[in-house]
Amino acid sequence: MTEPGRYVFVMDTTLRDGEQTQGVSFSPDEKVNIAKVLLEQVRVDRIEVASARVSSGEADAVGQIIAWAEERDLASRVEVLGFVDGGRSVDWIRAAGGHVINLLAKGSEKHCRGQLGKTLDQHADDVKATIAIARDRGLAVNLYLEDWSNGYRDNPAYVFGLVERLADCGIGHFMLPDTLGVMTPERVFDAFTDMLGHFPDIKLDFHPHNDYGLATANVLAAARAGAAAVHCTVNCLGERAGNASLAEVAVNLRDQLGLQIGIDETHLARISELVEYFSGKRIADNAPIIGADVFTQTAGIHADGDRKGSLYHTRLSPERFARRRKYALGKLAGKASLAKNLERLDITLSEENQAKVLKRIVELGDSKKTITIEDLPFIIAEVLESKDYNHAELLACSVSSTLDLESTASIKLRIAEEILTAAGSGNGGFDAFNNALAKIVKKRGLTLPTLLDYEVRIPKGGRTDALTECSITWGTDQGELRTRGVHANQVFAAIGATVRMLNIVMHRALHEKRAAVTTSTAA
């Protein structure tokens, strides 16, 4: 049963079990780098790094990891999966410099008879012989009972009989896998309690799989029942649905059960990113602890609650994991969300300008899922330099571009109280829009200014979904005029800058007309 403060060992098997993920194969250099971060920074207790006799590349990786670990007195924490094969796995591991073999035995009678064609006694004798060879050659031995979950369910007497026959052979940990991920927390707890009741003096590990999405919950059940160690992988890598997530296991053992572990949580995000990069397997943005969005408040009411007393904070603070809390900017944002982001940027705005910026954020949020803090300066600049001219309004616009064909644009524009439509074509979507717009303004006796300069940029960081800022310099009778547009789509950012230019030009024309009338009346 759970003893508050009891230490539970964490074994990470990303480099062995995790590599059984479809499409994942780590190079020797990648394995070495992951192993270094796991042992030295994340500080897991043990790592399983390879399967014996797989390839020369695996042997090279194990050799490099062991050589590095020996310099730091960590070699006893590096383990390799081996097989009951007359000592060939032992020889392979020793040649690679390994110190620990995790021997794979059959934990279910069905596997023993169906796969090996042997009785319990025959299999136990074979396992004993391999253990003797390993110990004679200086290897520490742990033992996997493959398919233990089904073996215990179908015939617990077989499992007990195998453990009884091997209990005095010098095995460090008996490792109990839920090989096919079929267990529930209740079954795990009852089975571990039963196993420890029969064998109180042996160390039991739990090795979960996530086929039913219960791997982390099952780990907690095993730890609560008295497991000495639990197994996991970074980013839940592993065969089929994967293993248990290292990050989830670590924080739950601490927070939910009050157990002691050696994990340094500040490096969980880093190892996650490293494995994501090397494996090519993206993690979900909402993955607990390590996902990109898990410390982002989207709803404005949550940001407001945080400003008024951290009402939506929990023990899972971002600072705990060397991360930062974010407040999303989008159509659900409120005044508090904007205020939090302005504080982070050290920008001060009047309440009036904050309201204008927030209104623009909500508008943009309808066309873009999330607006980042990097986008915010663009939006502020756009809003603050704009005038509240409303002579022209773009009501609808369709732009189409096709390779090797002219682009086309169809627009609906309100000028004063009149609704006008036009279509145009050109060399690109923006050119097509301007040609359509020129047809409309010509009817009003206006001519579009000459485009002098056109500049597009996105915030630093290189995200393809970033807001685009388009700044256009126009040549007018009164000198150069610069307008700005911001949008998720580059063409529509330029269109926004153009509509702003049109409003300014129309306002100037109207002002000149009124001035001329006033002068004429005065004369």
C-alpha positions in Angstrom: 0.0 0.0 0.0 1.1 3.6 -0.5 3.4 4.9 2.2 3.7 8.7 2.0 7.3 9.6 1.2 8.2 6.2 -0.1 10.7 6.3 -3.0 9.7 4.8 -6.3 12.2 4.2 -9.1 11.4 5.4 -12.6 12.8 3.5 -15.5 12.6 5.1 -18.9 12.6 2.8 -21.9 12.3 5.3 -24.7 15.4 4.0 -26.4 14.2 0.4 -26.3 10.5 0.0 -26.1 9.9 3.5 -27.5 11.9 2.6 -30.6 9.2 -0.1 -31.3 6.9 2.8 -32.3 6.0 2.5 -36.0 8.5 4.5 -38.1 10.9 5.3 -35.3 14.6 4.4 -35.5 17.1 6.4 -33.5 20.7 6.6 -34.8 23.5 5.9 -32.4 24.3 9.6 -31.9 20.6 10.3 -31.2 20.5 7.6 -28.7 23.5 8.9 -26.9 22.2 12.4 -26.7 18.8 11.2 -25.4 20.5 9.0 -22.8 22.6 11.8 -21.6 19.7 14.1 -21.0 17.6 11.4 -19.4 20.3 10.4 -16.9 22.1 13.7 -16.2 19.4 16.3 -16.5 16.0 14.6 -16.1 17.6 12.3 -13.6 15.6 9.1 -14.2 16.8 6.2 -12.1 17.3 3.7 -14.9 17.2 3.7 -18.7 16.7 0.8 -21.1 18.6 1.5 -24.2 18.4 -1.4 -26.7 17.6 -5.0 -27.5 20.5 -7.4 -27.7 21.6 -8.8 -31.1 19.5 -6.4 -33.1 22.3 -4.7 -35.2 25.8 -3.4 -35.2 24.4 0.1 -34.9 22.6 -0.9 -31.7 25.9 -2.3 -30.3 27.7 0.9 -31.2 25.0 3.0 -29.5 25.1 0.9 -26.4 28.9 1.1 -26.3 28.9 4.9 -26.6 26.3 5.3 -23.9 28.1 2.9 -21.5 31.4 4.6 -22.1 29.9 8.0 -21.3 28.0 6.6 -18.3 31.1 4.9 -16.8 32.9 8.2 -16.7 30.1 9.5 -14.5 29.6 6.3 -12.4 26.1 5.8 -14.1 26.8 2.6 -16.0 24.8 0.4 -13.5 21.7 2.5 -14.5 21.9 1.6 -18.2 20.0 -1.6 -19.1 19.7 -3.8 -22.2 17.0 -6.2 -23.1 18.2 -9.8 -23.6 16.8 -13.2 -24.3 16.9 -16.8 -23.1 19.2 -17.9 -25.9 22.0 -19.9 -24.4 24.1 -16.9 -23.5 24.3 -15.2 -26.9 22.5 -12.1 -25.6 24.8 -12.0 -22.6 27.9 -12.1 -24.9 26.4 -9.3 -27.0 25.8 -7.1 -24.0 29.2 -7.7 -22.5 30.9 -7.0 -25.8 29.1 -3.7 -25.9 30.2 -2.9 -22.4 26.8 -3.4 -20.7 26.4 -4.0 -17.0 22.8 -5.0 -16.7 20.6 -7.4 -18.7 16.8 -7.3 -18.6 16.1 -10.9 -19.4 12.8 -11.7 -21.2 10.9 -14.7 -19.9 7.4 -15.9 -20.5 5.0 -14.6 -18.0 2.0 -16.5 -19.2 1.5 -20.3 -19.6 -0.1 -19.6 -23.0 3.1 -18.0 -24.3 5.3 -20.6 -22.7 3.5 -23.6 -24.2 2.3 -22.0 -27.5 5.5 -20.0 -28.4 8.2 -22.2 -26.8 6.5 -25.5 -26.7 7.8 -26.0 -23.1 6.5 -26.7 -19.7 6.9 -24.4 -16.7 9.8 -26.5 -15.3 11.6 -26.6 -18.7 11.3 -22.9 -19.2 12.4 -22.1 -15.6 15.5 -24.3 -16.1 16.4 -22.4 -19.3 16.0 -19.1 -17.6 18.1 -20.2 -14.7 20.8 -21.3 -17.0 20.9 -17.9 -18.8 20.9 -16.1 -15.4 23.9 -18.1 -14.3 25.8 -17.3 -17.4 25.0 -13.6 -17.0 26.0 -13.4 -13.4 29.1 -15.4 -14.1 30.1 -12.8 -16.6 29.5 -9.9 -14.3 26.0 -8.8 -15.4 23.3 -7.7 -13.0 20.0 -9.4 -14.0 16.4 -8.1 -14.0 13.6 -10.3 -15.3 10.6 -9.4 -17.5 7.6 -11.7 -17.3 6.2 -11.2 -20.8 2.4 -11.0 -21.1 2.2 -11.1 -17.3 -1.2 -9.4 -17.3 -2.9 -12.1 -19.3 -0.8 -14.8 -17.6 -1.9 -13.7 -14.1 -5.5 -13.5 -15.3 -5.6 -16.9 -17.0 -3.5 -18.9 -14.7 -1.9 -17.2 -11.7 -0.5 -20.5 -10.5 1.8 -20.5 -13.5 3.1 -17.0 -12.6 3.6 -17.9 -9.0 5.3 -21.1 -9.9 7.8 -19.3 -12.2 8.6 -16.6 -9.6 9.0 -19.3 -6.9 11.5 -21.2 -9.1 13.6 -18.0 -9.8 13.2 -16.1 -6.6 16.7 -17.2 -5.3 18.6 -16.7 -8.5 19.9 -13.2 -7.7 17.3 -11.3 -9.8 17.2 -7.6 -9.0 13.7 -6.7 -10.2 10.9 -8.8 -11.4 9.3 -6.7 -14.1 5.6 -7.2 -14.8 4.4 -6.0 -18.2 0.9 -5.3 -19.3 2.2 -6.3 -22.7 -1.1 -5.8 -24.6 -2.3 -2.9 -22.5 -5.5 -4.7 -21.3 -5.5 -4.0 -17.6 -7.5 -1.5 -15.6 -6.3 0.3 -12.4 -8.4 -1.9 -10.2 -7.0 -5.1 -11.8 -3.4 -3.7 -11.5 -3.8 -2.9 -7.9 -5.4 -6.2 -7.0 -2.8 -8.2 -8.9 0.2 -6.3 -7.4 -1.2 -6.6 -4.0 -1.6 -10.4 -4.5 1.9 -10.8 -6.0 3.5 -8.9 -3.1 1.4 -10.9 -0.6 3.0 -14.1 -2.0 6.5 -12.6 -2.5 7.0 -9.7 0.0 10.8 -9.7 -0.3 11.1 -9.3 -4.1 11.1 -6.0 -6.0 8.3 -5.7 -8.5 8.3 -3.3 -11.5 5.3 -2.4 -13.5 5.6 -2.0 -17.3 2.4 -0.6 -18.8 1.1 -0.1 -22.3 -1.6 2.4 -23.3 -3.9 0.5 -25.6 -7.0 1.5 -23.6 -5.5 4.9 -22.6 -5.0 3.8 -19.0 -1.3 3.5 -18.9 -0.7 6.4 -16.5 -3.6 5.4 -14.3 -2.3 1.8 -14.2 1.1 3.0 -13.1 -0.4 4.9 -10.2 -2.4 1.8 -9.2 0.8 -0.3 -9.2 2.7 2.3 -7.2 -0.1 2.6 -4.7 0.0 -1.2 -4.3 3.7 -1.2 -3.6 5.6 -1.4 -6.9 9.3 -0.7 -6.4 9.7 0.8 -9.9 7.5 1.9 -12.8 8.4 2.1 -16.5 7.6 4.8 -19.0 8.7 6.5 -22.2 9.1 10.1 -23.3 6.1 11.3 -25.2 4.3 8.0 -24.6 6.3 6.3 -27.4 6.0 2.6 -27.8 4.4 -0.2 -29.8 0.8 0.3 -30.9 -0.6 3.0 -28.6 2.6 3.4 -26.7 3.7 3.2 -23.1 3.0 5.6 -20.2 4.2 9.2 -20.6 7.3 10.0 -18.5 6.0 13.5 -17.7 2.5 12.3 -16.7 4.0 9.5 -14.5 6.4 11.8 -12.7 4.0 14.6 -11.7 1.2 12.1 -10.7 3.5 10.1 -8.5 4.4 13.3 -6.7 1.1 15.1 -6.7 -1.5 12.4 -6.4 0.3 9.8 -4.3 2.9 11.9 -2.4 5.7 9.5 -3.4 9.4 10.5 -3.7 11.0 10.3 -7.1 14.3 11.6 -8.5 13.0 13.4 -11.6 14.0 17.0 -12.2 10.8 18.3 -13.7 12.4 21.4 -15.2 13.9 19.3 -18.0 10.7 17.4 -18.9 9.9 19.8 -21.7 13.4 19.7 -23.1 13.6 15.9 -23.3 10.2 15.9 -24.9 11.3 18.3 -27.6 14.5 16.4 -28.2 12.6 13.1 -28.6 10.0 14.7 -30.7 12.7 16.0 -33.0 14.7 12.8 -33.3 11.6 10.5 -33.6 9.7 12.6 -36.0 6.6 11.9 -34.0 4.7 15.1 -33.1 3.0 15.4 -29.7 -0.4 16.9 -29.4 -0.6 20.6 -28.4 -2.8 19.6 -25.5 -0.5 16.8 -24.2 -0.4 17.1 -20.4 2.6 18.8 -18.9 4.6 19.0 -22.2 2.1 20.2 -24.8 2.4 23.6 -26.4 -1.0 24.8 -25.2 -1.3 23.3 -21.7 -0.3 26.5 -19.9 -2.3 28.8 -22.2 -5.5 30.3 -20.9 -7.8 31.0 -23.8 -11.0 32.2 -22.2 -11.0 35.8 -21.1 -12.8 34.9 -17.8 -9.8 32.7 -16.9 -7.4 35.5 -17.5 -9.6 37.8 -15.4 -9.6 35.3 -12.6 -5.9 35.0 -12.7 -5.4 38.8 -12.5 -7.7 39.0 -9.5 -6.0 36.3 -7.4 -4.6 33.4 -9.4 -8.1 31.8 -9.3 -7.4 29.4 -12.1 -3.9 28.2 -11.0 -3.1 24.7 -9.8 -0.1 22.8 -8.6 0.8 22.4 -12.2 2.3 25.8 -12.6 4.3 26.4 -15.7 7.3 27.7 -13.6 7.5 24.3 -12.1 8.5 22.9 -15.5 10.6 25.9 -16.6 7.8 27.2 -18.8 5.6 30.3 -18.9 1.9 30.8 -18.6 0.3 32.3 -21.7 -2.9 34.1 -22.3 -4.3 33.4 -25.8 -5.5 36.2 -28.0 -8.4 35.4 -30.2 -12.1 35.7 -30.5 -12.6 34.5 -26.9 -10.1 37.0 -25.5 -11.1 39.6 -22.9 -9.6 42.7 -21.4 -7.6 40.7 -18.9 -6.1 38.5 -21.6 -4.9 41.5 -23.5 -3.6 43.2 -20.3 -1.6 40.1 -19.4 0.1 40.1 -22.8 0.7 43.9 -22.7 2.4 43.4 -19.2 4.7 40.7 -20.7 5.7 43.1 -23.5 6.0 46.0 -21.2 3.6 48.0 -23.3 1.2 50.6 -21.8 -2.0 51.6 -23.7 -4.9 53.8 -22.7 -8.2 52.1 -21.9 -9.6 53.6 -25.2 -6.7 52.1 -27.2 -6.9 48.8 -25.4 -10.6 48.6 -26.4 -9.7 49.3 -30.0 -6.9 46.7 -30.0 -9.1 44.1 -28.4 -11.9 44.7 -31.0 -9.3 44.1 -33.7 -8.0 41.0 -32.0 -11.6 39.5 -31.9 -12.1 40.4 -35.5 -8.8 38.6 -36.5 -9.7 35.7 -34.2 -12.6 34.9 -36.5 -10.2 34.1 -39.3 -7.3 32.8 -37.3 -7.4 30.3 -34.5 -4.8 31.9 -32.2 -3.0 35.2 -32.2 0.3 35.0 -30.4 2.1 37.6 -28.3 4.6 38.0 -31.3 1.6 39.1 -33.4 0.4 41.7 -30.9 2.8 44.6 -31.8 1.7 44.4 -35.5 -2.0 44.7 -34.4 -1.2 47.6 -32.0 0.7 49.5 -34.7 -2.1 48.9 -37.2 -4.8 50.1 -34.8 -2.9 53.1 -33.4 -2.0 54.5 -36.8 -5.5 54.1 -38.3 -8.1 56.9 -38.4 -11.8 56.3 -37.9 -12.6 57.1 -41.5 -15.6 55.1 -42.8 -16.1 56.4 -46.3 -15.4 53.0 -47.9 -15.9 49.5 -46.6 -15.0 46.2 -48.2 -18.1 44.0 -47.7 -17.0 40.9 -49.6 -14.0 39.8 -51.6 -13.0 36.6 -53.4 -9.5 36.2 -54.8 -8.4 33.2 -56.9 -4.9 32.4 -58.1 -3.9 29.5 -60.3 -0.5 28.4 -61.6 0.2 29.7 -65.1 -3.1 31.6 -65.3 -4.0 35.2 -64.4 -5.4 35.7 -60.9 -9.0 37.0 -60.5 -10.8 39.0 -57.9 -14.4 39.9 -57.3 -15.3 42.6 -54.8 -18.3 44.2 -53.2 -17.6 47.7 -51.8 -19.7 50.2 -49.9 -18.8 53.8 -50.7 -20.9 56.3 -48.7 -24.4 54.7 -49.0 -23.8 53.1 -52.4 -23.0 49.4 -52.8 -20.8 48.7 -55.8 -19.3 45.5 -57.3 -16.6 44.8 -59.7 -14.3 42.1 -61.0 -10.7 42.2 -62.1 -7.8 40.1 -63.2 -4.1 40.6 -62.9 -0.6 39.3 -62.2 -1.4 37.9 -58.7 -4.3 38.2 -56.3 -3.4 41.7 -55.1 -3.0 43.1 -58.6 -6.4 41.6 -59.5 -8.0 43.2 -56.5 -6.5 46.6 -57.4 -7.7 46.4 -60.9 -11.2 45.6 -59.7 -11.0 48.5 -57.2 -9.8 50.9 -59.9 -13.0 50.2 -61.8 -15.2 51.2 -58.8 -13.3 54.4 -57.8 -13.2 55.5 -61.4 -16.9 55.8 -61.3 -16.6 58.1 -58.3 -14.1 60.3 -60.2 -11.1 59.1 -58.2 -7.8 57.6 -59.3 -5.8 55.2 -57.1 -2.4 56.5 -56.0 0.8 55.0 -57.4 2.2 52.1 -55.4 5.8 53.1 -54.5 6.8 50.4 -52.0 5.4 47.1 -50.7 6.8 45.4 -47.7 5.6 42.2 -46.0 6.8 40.6 -42.8 5.8 38.2 -40.1 6.9 38.2 -36.4 10.3 36.6 -35.6 10.1 32.9 -35.2 9.3 31.8 -38.7 5.8 30.3 -38.0 3.8 29.7 -41.2 0.6 30.5 -39.3 1.8 33.9 -38.1 -0.1 37.1 -38.8 1.3 39.0 -41.8 1.9 42.7 -41.7 1.8 44.5 -45.0 3.1 48.1 -45.3 2.5 49.9 -48.5 3.8 53.3 -49.5 1.7 55.2 -52.0 2.5 58.3 -54.1 -0.2 61.0 -53.8 -0.5 64.6 -54.8 0.2 65.5 -51.2 3.3 63.4 -50.9 3.9 59.9 -49.8 1.3 58.0 -47.8 2.0 54.8 -45.9 -0.7 52.4 -44.8 -0.6 49.1 -43.0 -2.8 46.0 -43.0 -2.6 42.9 -40.7 -4.2 39.6 -41.6 -3.4 35.9 -41.4 -3.5 35.9 -45.2 -0.8 37.9 -47.0 -3.1 39.1 -49.8 -5.8 40.2 -47.5 -3.2 42.1 -45.3 -2.3 44.0 -48.5 -6.0 44.5 -49.3 -6.6 45.9 -45.8 -3.7 48.4 -46.3 -5.3 49.4 -49.6 -8.8 50.0 -48.2 -7.2 52.1 -45.5 -5.4 54.1 -48.2 -8.7 54.6 -50.0 -10.5 55.9 -46.9 -7.6 58.4 -46.3 -7.7 59.6 -50.0 -11.5 59.9 -49.9 -11.3 61.9 -46.7 -8.7 64.2 -48.1 -10.9 64.7 -51.2 -14.0 65.4 -49.2 -12.0 67.8 -46.9 -10.7 69.7 -50.0 -14.2 69.9 -51.5 -15.6 71.3 -48.3 -12.7 73.8 -48.0 -13.4 74.9 -51.6 -17.1 75.5 -50.9 -16.3 77.5 -47.8 -13.8 79.7 -49.7 -16.3 80.2 -52.5 -19.1 81.2 -50.0 -16.8 83.6 -48.2 -15.8 85.3 -51.4 
